[in-house]
Amino acid sequence: MLYQQIQQNKRKTLVLLTFFCVLVLAIGWAVGYFLNGDLFSGPIIAAVVLAFYVPITFASARAQVLSMAGAHPIEKKDNPMLFNVVEELALAANVPMPKIYIVNDPSPNAFATGMKPESSVIAFTSGLLERLNREEIAAVAAHEFSHIRNYDIRLMTLCIALVGVIVVVADIGQRMFFWGGGRSNKRNGEKSNPIFMIIALVLIILAPLVAQFVQLAVSRNREYLADASAVELTRDPQGLINALTKISSDDKEMKRVKDATASMYISNPFGKNKKKTNWFATHPPIESRIERLRAM
């Protein structure tokens, strides 16, 4: 079951990579054509940006996420109980022991980062460690371990990187539109095709929304799967139910959270939006997650 899940996630990564790359090239074409009627310069520039931006994002993602959150590493002597919990789960999950980081923040939350299990990190907020008991902390840690061993982090980092490219390229196109771009192809002395112009404008406006929608839909789906995998590890759905109940009862917003990394947390880090249920929410409703856990 676990092996099939990991393989399925890797296949989804390839599908998403293809989808987002095609969308990046399409919006590159749209911006290039909208600005000067050129069919080829836009996709070429978008491909060059993609070739540099995605590898750089992958290489620096872990450091960036930890820095954005204000997380710092701890040693076993700093919190023996937490280290014992994580060590036990590492054995159960059959993955290398991740590094443990703490975020000094009263809002209860946690996240995992790292492109592969060998370089993974699990970070817990001080608020989570203060409010949850050992059983509940173990359930949260198991949820994050599930993201690590199922390669969810790699998948979400890929989505974040590619959505970032799409948003940047689309923003350039929208700014140029308001500055009066897209009048005609002066180089060839021919007016731009009006149908292509409409398609280009629609892509520039809608592509970022479509990309973000797909990214967040993937994120919400992975949260449900990580909850189920956590129960598989701990054999204790009640521990995760209690943890999610306590987390959802706290409406404090995390101090150093960023929109780009919000989907990596176990719960929406934006406080008042923890119960948000629209299509652009970063997480499924906690009530829905608890309901599924109770049915297990």
VOPAGU-2260 file (C-alpha; in pm, 1 decimal, decimal comma):
REM VOPAGU-2260
SITE   aa  ch    i         X         Y         Z
SITE  MET   A    0       0,0       0,0       0,0
SITE  LEU   A    1     270,6     250,3      98,8
SITE  TYR   A    2     490,5     157,8    -199,9
SITE  GLN   A    3     192,3     205,2    -433,8
SITE  GLN   A    4     117,8     544,0    -276,3
SITE  ILE   A    5     477,2     661,5    -323,0
SITE  GLN   A    6     480,5     543,1    -685,5
SITE  GLN   A    7     146,9     710,2    -749,6
SITE  ASN   A    8     279,7    1033,7    -601,4
SITE  LYS   A    9     587,0    1019,3    -826,8
SITE  ARG   A   10     362,3     969,3   -1131,0
SITE  LYS   A   11     149,9    1264,6   -1023,5
SITE  THR   A   12     466,4    1470,8    -992,6
SITE  LEU   A   13     551,5    1398,0   -1357,0
SITE  VAL   A   14     197,2    1479,5   -1469,5
SITE  LEU   A   15     198,8    1804,8   -1273,8
SITE  LEU   A   16     545,0    1891,6   -1402,3
SITE  THR   A   17     421,6    1847,1   -1759,8
SITE  PHE   A   18     103,2    2044,6   -1696,0
SITE  PHE   A   19     278,4    2338,2   -1531,2
SITE  CYS   A   20     562,4    2347,9   -1786,5
SITE  VAL   A   21     309,6    2360,0   -2072,0
SITE  LEU   A   22     123,1    2635,3   -1886,7
SITE  VAL   A   23     446,6    2831,8   -1836,4
SITE  LEU   A   24     530,1    2806,5   -2207,8
SITE  ALA   A   25     172,9    2899,0   -2301,9
SITE  ILE   A   26     172,4    3210,0   -2088,1
SITE  GLY   A   27     520,5    3295,5   -2218,3
SITE  TRP   A   28     378,5    3278,2   -2569,6
SITE  ALA   A   29      81,3    3490,5   -2459,5
SITE  VAL   A   30     299,7    3765,6   -2316,1
SITE  GLY   A   31     533,7    3765,2   -2619,5
SITE  TYR   A   32     250,1    3772,5   -2869,0
SITE  PHE   A   33      51,1    4029,1   -2675,7
SITE  LEU   A   34     346,0    4267,2   -2657,7
SITE  ASN   A   35     479,0    4250,3   -3014,4
SITE  GLY   A   36     297,0    3980,6   -3211,7
SITE  ASP   A   37     597,2    3744,6   -3193,8
SITE  LEU   A   38     504,9    3375,1   -3176,7
SITE  PHE   A   39     841,9    3244,1   -3058,0
SITE  SER   A   40    1031,1    3486,3   -2832,6
SITE  GLY   A   41     786,3    3451,7   -2540,2
SITE  PRO   A   42     807,8    3070,7   -2504,7
SITE  ILE   A   43    1187,5    3082,9   -2542,9
SITE  ILE   A   44    1223,6    3339,6   -2265,0
SITE  ALA   A   45     977,7    3145,6   -2044,5
SITE  ALA   A   46    1173,3    2823,2   -2103,6
SITE  VAL   A   47    1499,9    2993,7   -2004,8
SITE  VAL   A   48    1340,6    3131,5   -1685,9
SITE  LEU   A   49    1199,0    2787,6   -1610,1
SITE  ALA   A   50    1535,8    2616,3   -1666,0
SITE  PHE   A   51    1704,9    2841,8   -1410,8
SITE  TYR   A   52    1429,5    2913,6   -1158,6
SITE  VAL   A   53    1307,5    2559,5   -1082,8
SITE  PRO   A   54    1651,3    2402,0   -1009,4
SITE  ILE   A   55    1746,3    2701,7    -794,3
SITE  THR   A   56    1418,4    2670,5    -604,0
SITE  PHE   A   57    1473,4    2298,9    -546,8
SITE  ALA   A   58    1829,4    2354,5    -425,8
SITE  SER   A   59    1737,4    2630,5    -182,5
SITE  ALA   A   60    1380,6    2535,7     -84,2
SITE  ARG   A   61    1460,0    2384,2     255,5
SITE  ALA   A   62    1676,2    2677,4     367,1
SITE  GLN   A   63    1420,8    2928,8     238,4
SITE  VAL   A   64    1126,3    2764,1     414,5
SITE  LEU   A   65    1313,3    2740,8     745,7
SITE  SER   A   66    1433,2    3099,5     716,0
SITE  MET   A   67    1085,6    3231,7     633,1
SITE  ALA   A   68     941,5    3052,2     936,6
SITE  GLY   A   69    1221,4    3168,8    1168,9
SITE  ALA   A   70    1297,0    2807,5    1262,6
SITE  HIS   A   71    1611,8    2704,6    1450,5
SITE  PRO   A   72    1757,1    2355,4    1515,7
SITE  ILE   A   73    1759,1    2193,3    1857,9
SITE  GLU   A   74    1950,8    1901,5    2010,9
SITE  LYS   A   75    1820,9    1605,4    2206,6
SITE  LYS   A   76    1915,0    1763,5    2539,5
SITE  ASP   A   77    1683,6    2056,3    2459,7
SITE  ASN   A   78    1372,6    1836,1    2436,8
SITE  PRO   A   79    1436,5    1463,4    2503,2
SITE  MET   A   80    1067,6    1371,7    2481,4
SITE  LEU   A   81    1029,6    1520,5    2134,9
SITE  PHE   A   82    1344,5    1349,8    2009,7
SITE  ASN   A   83    1227,2    1014,0    2147,5
SITE  VAL   A   84     892,7    1052,9    1969,7
SITE  VAL   A   85    1057,5    1139,9    1637,5
SITE  GLU   A   86    1315,5     859,5    1669,5
SITE  GLU   A   87    1042,0     601,3    1731,1
SITE  LEU   A   88     842,6     722,8    1431,9
SITE  ALA   A   89    1151,2     725,2    1209,7
SITE  LEU   A   90    1195,4     354,4    1285,4
SITE  ALA   A   91     826,4     283,3    1225,1
SITE  ALA   A   92     825,1     480,2     899,0
SITE  ASN   A   93    1156,2     327,8     788,1
SITE  VAL   A   94    1303,0     666,4     698,2
SITE  PRO   A   95    1619,1     840,2     822,1
SITE  MET   A   96    1588,9    1045,0    1139,9
SITE  PRO   A   97    1502,4    1401,8    1029,3
SITE  LYS   A   98    1651,6    1710,0    1188,6
SITE  ILE   A   99    1424,3    1878,8    1440,1
SITE  TYR   A  100    1361,9    2253,0    1435,6
SITE  ILE   A  101    1159,9    2480,5    1661,9
SITE  VAL   A  102     967,9    2793,2    1564,4
SITE  ASN   A  103     918,0    3030,7    1855,2
SITE  ASP   A  104     553,7    3107,9    1792,1
SITE  PRO   A  105     250,1    3067,1    2021,8
SITE  SER   A  106      28,5    2940,8    1739,5
SITE  PRO   A  107      19,2    2555,7    1741,5
SITE  ASN   A  108     146,4    2426,0    1407,7
SITE  ALA   A  109     413,7    2215,4    1238,9
SITE  PHE   A  110     561,5    2151,2     895,6
SITE  ALA   A  111     814,6    1931,9     717,7
SITE  THR   A  112    1058,4    2031,7     447,2
SITE  GLY   A  113    1339,1    1874,3     243,0
SITE  MET   A  114    1346,5    1730,3    -107,9
SITE  LYS   A  115    1410,2    1371,7       5,4
SITE  PRO   A  116    1391,3    1172,0     331,3
SITE  GLU   A  117    1770,6    1184,1     377,6
SITE  SER   A  118    1766,9    1564,6     402,5
SITE  SER   A  119    1430,9    1617,6     570,6
SITE  VAL   A  120    1341,8    1848,1     857,6
SITE  ILE   A  121    1037,8    1858,1    1085,5
SITE  ALA   A  122     965,9    2189,3    1257,7
SITE  PHE   A  123     728,1    2236,7    1548,5
SITE  THR   A  124     605,8    2565,2    1691,3
SITE  SER   A  125     661,5    2630,8    2060,3
SITE  GLY   A  126     285,3    2678,0    2092,0
SITE  LEU   A  127     220,4    2326,2    1965,9
SITE  LEU   A  128     469,2    2170,2    2207,3
SITE  GLU   A  129     315,0    2361,6    2497,6
SITE  ARG   A  130     -48,4    2276,5    2422,7
SITE  LEU   A  131     -30,1    1915,0    2303,3
SITE  ASN   A  132      51,0    1605,1    2508,6
SITE  ARG   A  133     293,0    1332,5    2402,7
SITE  GLU   A  134      31,0    1126,0    2219,2
SITE  GLU   A  135     -89,5    1428,0    2022,0
SITE  ILE   A  136     263,0    1543,9    1938,9
SITE  ALA   A  137     338,2    1193,2    1811,0
SITE  ALA   A  138      28,5    1212,9    1587,8
SITE  VAL   A  139     139,5    1548,6    1442,8
SITE  ALA   A  140     493,3    1417,2    1389,4
SITE  ALA   A  141     349,4    1108,3    1215,4
SITE  HIS   A  142     151,9    1335,3     982,9
SITE  GLU   A  143     472,6    1517,8     888,1
SITE  PHE   A  144     660,2    1188,2     847,7
SITE  SER   A  145     391,0    1084,9     601,0
SITE  HIS   A  146     462,2    1391,9     391,5
SITE  ILE   A  147     832,2    1302,7     397,0
SITE  ARG   A  148     811,6     934,8     303,8
SITE  ASN   A  149     534,1     991,3      45,6
SITE  TYR   A  150     746,2    1262,0    -125,0
SITE  ASP   A  151     468,1    1517,3     -76,9
SITE  ILE   A  152     722,9    1788,1       2,2
SITE  ARG   A  153     895,5    1746,1    -332,7
SITE  LEU   A  154     559,3    1759,1    -507,2
SITE  MET   A  155     445,4    2074,1    -325,3
SITE  THR   A  156     780,7    2247,6    -372,9
SITE  LEU   A  157     756,7    2178,1    -744,9
SITE  CYS   A  158     406,1    2326,3    -753,8
SITE  ILE   A  159     513,5    2634,8    -558,6
SITE  ALA   A  160     812,6    2693,2    -788,1
SITE  LEU   A  161     615,6    2659,7   -1111,1
SITE  VAL   A  162     321,8    2865,5    -988,0
SITE  GLY   A  163     577,5    3132,5    -895,9
SITE  VAL   A  164     707,4    3139,6   -1254,7
SITE  ILE   A  165     354,9    3163,4   -1395,4
SITE  VAL   A  166     256,7    3446,0   -1161,4
SITE  VAL   A  167     572,4    3644,4   -1242,1
SITE  VAL   A  168     534,5    3607,3   -1620,9
SITE  ALA   A  169     160,9    3686,4   -1604,3
SITE  ASP   A  170     228,8    3992,1   -1390,2
SITE  ILE   A  171     470,5    4121,7   -1656,4
SITE  GLY   A  172     202,1    4074,3   -1921,7
SITE  GLN   A  173     -66,5    4247,6   -1715,0
SITE  ARG   A  174     159,4    4544,0   -1639,8
SITE  MET   A  175     247,1    4579,7   -2007,2
SITE  PHE   A  176    -123,1    4569,0   -2094,8
SITE  PHE   A  177    -192,5    4868,1   -1871,5
SITE  TRP   A  178     113,2    5044,1   -2015,9
SITE  GLY   A  179     -26,6    5010,7   -2368,1
SITE  GLY   A  180     145,1    4697,1   -2504,1
SITE  GLY   A  181      15,3    4465,9   -2772,4
SITE  ARG   A  182     -65,7    4719,4   -3043,5
SITE  SER   A  183      79,9    4552,9   -3355,7
SITE  ASN   A  184     371,6    4363,1   -3499,2
SITE  LYS   A  185     567,6    4659,3   -3631,9
SITE  ARG   A  186     864,9    4447,6   -3731,0
SITE  ASN   A  187     668,2    4270,5   -4005,8
SITE  GLY   A  188     435,9    4558,3   -4074,2
SITE  GLU   A  189     136,0    4337,0   -4005,1
SITE  LYS   A  190    -134,4    4375,8   -3747,9
SITE  SER   A  191    -162,5    4104,7   -3483,1
SITE  ASN   A  192    -430,5    3841,0   -3526,8
SITE  PRO   A  193    -725,8    3954,6   -3308,9
SITE  ILE   A  194    -818,6    3595,5   -3216,8
SITE  PHE   A  195    -463,6    3524,7   -3097,2
SITE  MET   A  196    -469,4    3853,2   -2907,0
SITE  ILE   A  197    -786,3    3750,8   -2723,1
SITE  ILE   A  198    -640,7    3406,4   -2643,4
SITE  ALA   A  199    -320,5    3569,2   -2518,0
SITE  LEU   A  200    -509,5    3812,7   -2295,9
SITE  VAL   A  201    -727,2    3533,8   -2150,5
SITE  LEU   A  202    -416,2    3327,1   -2073,2
SITE  ILE   A  203    -245,0    3621,1   -1904,1
SITE  ILE   A  204    -548,6    3680,2   -1682,5
SITE  LEU   A  205    -660,1    3323,4   -1608,4
SITE  ALA   A  206    -338,8    3115,5   -1609,1
SITE  PRO   A  207    -222,2    3230,2   -1261,2
SITE  LEU   A  208    -566,1    3150,8   -1115,3
SITE  VAL   A  209    -574,0    2807,1   -1278,2
SITE  ALA   A  210    -219,6    2730,3   -1158,4
SITE  GLN   A  211    -291,9    2835,6    -800,6
SITE  PHE   A  212    -618,3    2640,9    -799,9
SITE  VAL   A  213    -442,2    2322,0    -911,8
SITE  GLN   A  214    -161,9    2372,1    -656,7
SITE  LEU   A  215    -406,7    2418,9    -369,1
SITE  ALA   A  216    -625,8    2127,7    -479,5
SITE  VAL   A  217    -316,4    1904,0    -471,3
SITE  SER   A  218    -224,6    2042,2    -128,6
SITE  ARG   A  219    -567,7    1969,5      19,2
SITE  ASN   A  220    -566,9    1616,4    -119,9
SITE  ARG   A  221    -220,2    1545,7      25,1
SITE  GLU   A  222    -339,1    1656,5     370,8
SITE  TYR   A  223    -612,0    1391,1     372,2
SITE  LEU   A  224    -361,5    1125,5     262,5
SITE  ALA   A  225    -105,9    1234,3     523,1
SITE  ASP   A  226    -370,9    1207,7     795,4
SITE  ALA   A  227    -449,9     851,1     686,8
SITE  SER   A  228     -80,4     759,7     665,5
SITE  ALA   A  229     -21,3     906,3    1013,0
SITE  VAL   A  230    -284,7     674,4    1158,7
SITE  GLU   A  231    -117,8     385,8     975,7
SITE  LEU   A  232     202,5     473,2    1160,9
SITE  THR   A  233      63,6     535,1    1509,0
SITE  ARG   A  234    -238,9     301,4    1501,6
SITE  ASP   A  235    -412,5     576,0    1697,7
SITE  PRO   A  236    -663,0     796,4    1510,9
SITE  GLN   A  237    -776,6     953,8    1837,4
SITE  GLY   A  238    -434,8    1110,7    1893,1
SITE  LEU   A  239    -454,5    1300,3    1564,0
SITE  ILE   A  240    -821,4    1386,9    1622,2
SITE  ASN   A  241    -733,3    1542,0    1957,9
SITE  ALA   A  242    -433,5    1723,8    1808,4
SITE  LEU   A  243    -636,3    1872,6    1521,9
SITE  THR   A  244    -913,4    1971,7    1763,5
SITE  LYS   A  245    -668,1    2165,4    1981,2
SITE  ILE   A  246    -497,4    2321,3    1679,5
SITE  SER   A  247    -828,5    2436,9    1529,7
SITE  SER   A  248    -942,0    2591,7    1857,8
SITE  ASP   A  249    -653,1    2840,4    1843,5
SITE  ASP   A  250    -712,0    3133,4    1606,2
SITE  LYS   A  251    -374,9    3304,0    1648,0
SITE  GLU   A  252    -194,8    3374,6    1320,5
SITE  MET   A  253     168,8    3272,3    1292,4
SITE  LYS   A  254     405,2    3569,1    1302,5
SITE  ARG   A  255     638,3    3490,6    1010,9
SITE  VAL   A  256     424,6    3286,3     777,4
SITE  LYS   A  257     429,6    3349,2     399,3
SITE  ASP   A  258     161,0    3275,4     141,4
SITE  ALA   A  259     405,3    3066,1     -63,8
SITE  THR   A  260     472,0    2820,0     219,8
SITE  ALA   A  261     131,8    2815,0     393,5
SITE  SER   A  262      33,0    2485,0     230,5
SITE  MET   A  263     326,7    2305,8     396,8
SITE  TYR   A  264     186,9    2341,9     749,6
SITE  ILE   A  265     -35,2    2081,2     914,3
SITE  SER   A  266    -302,5    2349,2     954,5
SITE  ASN   A  267    -371,0    2683,1     786,8
SITE  PRO   A  268    -123,5    2917,4     960,1
SITE  PHE   A  269    -335,4    3226,7     898,3
SITE  GLY   A  270    -537,9    3198,7    1218,0
SITE  LYS   A  271    -886,5    3321,3    1131,3
SITE  ASN   A  272    -876,4    3131,4     799,6
SITE  LYS   A  273    -832,6    2787,9     960,6
SITE  LYS   A  274   -1195,9    2707,3     885,9
SITE  LYS   A  275   -1191,1    2853,4     535,9
SITE  THR   A  276   -1355,8    2615,1     288,8
SITE  ASN   A  277   -1339,9    2780,8     -54,1
SITE  TRP   A  278   -1153,2    2644,5    -356,0
SITE  PHE   A  279    -849,9    2861,5    -285,2
SITE  ALA   A  280    -804,4    2743,9      74,3
SITE  THR   A  281    -461,5    2594,9     149,2
SITE  HIS   A  282    -606,4    2313,3     362,5
SITE  PRO   A  283    -928,1    2110,4     379,6
SITE  PRO   A  284   -1154,9    2203,8     673,0
SITE  ILE   A  285   -1029,5    2048,8     995,3
SITE  GLU   A  286   -1385,0    1934,7    1071,0
SITE  SER   A  287   -1378,6    1732,0     749,6
SITE  ARG   A  288   -1038,6    1583,1     835,6
SITE  ILE   A  289   -1160,1    1482,6    1183,5
SITE  GLU   A  290   -1474,5    1330,2    1034,8
SITE  ARG   A  291   -1264,7    1111,0     804,9
SITE  LEU   A  292   -1040,3    1007,2    1092,7
SITE  ARG   A  293   -1336,2     904,9    1304,8
SITE  ALA   A  294   -1459,8     687,2    1018,3
SITE  MET   A  295   -1130,8     494,0    1005,4
